[in-house]
Amino acid sequence: MTTAPAYSTSVSPTAARIWSRSRGLLIALLVLALGGISIAALKSDEQHGRLDPRSADPAGSRALATLLSERGVSTRVVTSTREAAAAAGPDTTLLVTDPNLLTGSQLGTLRTATGRAAGRTVLLAPDQQALDSLAPGVRTAEPTDVTVRPPDCALPAARRAGDADLGGTRFTGAGTGADGCYSVNGLPTLLRLPGSSADGTGPTGGTPATAGDTVLLGAPDLLYNHRLDERGNASLALQLLGSHPHLVWYLPSVSDPASAQDGERSFLGLIPDGWRWGLLQLALAAVLTALWRARRLGPLVPERLPVTVPAAETTEGRARLYQQAGARDQAAAVLRSATRTRLAPLVGVPPLHVDSADVLVPAVAAHLTSDGTSSGALQALLFGPAPADDKALVQLADRLDDLERSILHQERHAPREHPDS
């Protein structure tokens, strides 16, 4: 029994070849992954539990909640607009840690709830949309750095606290009776708006005179755990948030159902402006790159191959592809076609009738009369069905080689007629 020898050719992929082709992409992915992990590790401490009264992280506010509890002030954490509006009352301070996440309808709900109560509302670093709803008439100015600043105002809480870490958003446009403290270039970073004006209307215009006051803080830094024990931060925070026996600590979230029901703020609306400009620049760069790469490159220029691949390697590579795909029928057809093409000129058959069994088989049989090979066996060999397995394919190849050698032997030993005969 004849078995096919095992070969190891140059077309087989090796570990060195795979590494040389893919190492650039793998290194780039590794650098990208390490960069993402590093950024996440550096930023995790800054964002985890930020302004959460249950968090002991540096940016949390557990220390302040503990001090308020020791002074008899209960702290309740809420994460939805509905809970915050329901908890507002005359003996309650409502702290909104991130009013910039609230949509127009959420701000309207809070305005209605706080307008009916005589409590206090504290907003941390509000944007203009939040001010338009909860503190009409007040405008934001260019922010400033957070640093130690003197109160420079008549607000009792600020005068008792003294210097504190204030800054961030500055405010302008406050009406009469407002207290502006910790100013930078004449604009306060802490602003208290009274609950009622001289004409008996509240700061929201039309709110009853019993409405509570509103405190605007340009930056939340004095509420953080790691800054609470510095200067007058603790004193100022306790006075601003502990003026009533109950404190509602509202941590807005984009998962709030009230946020999803508002059509004013879409997913793109939650993306900061800087990111939008960055995405626009990336899209423009992608379009320009596509236009650059899609330009006409001109006609094809033939080039000499750097290397010449031996015919044996090409043949062996194709055979291995046939073997990998299990294409015995295709391999047998190629073997038979090649044999018929080589036999045709030896037996006197023109190229036009190479694939014609009625012409080729009798001509081959005429040259093998001494071997006793029948025409039926020759037709099955040269034009028969595909082999059933790899063993039959190998046997077919051997029989085709034997047939071709027999014809060549007959041609070499056939008697030649002398030209003069």
Beta strands, then each sheet from edge to edge (+ up, - down):
strand 1: 74-78
strand 2: 92-96
strand 3: 120-124
strand 4: 139-149
strand 5: 164-172
strand 6: 179-184
strand 7: 187-193
strand 8: 214-217
strand 9: 246-250
sheet 1: 1+ 9+ 2+ 3+ 8+ 7- 6+
sheet 2: 4+ 5-
end
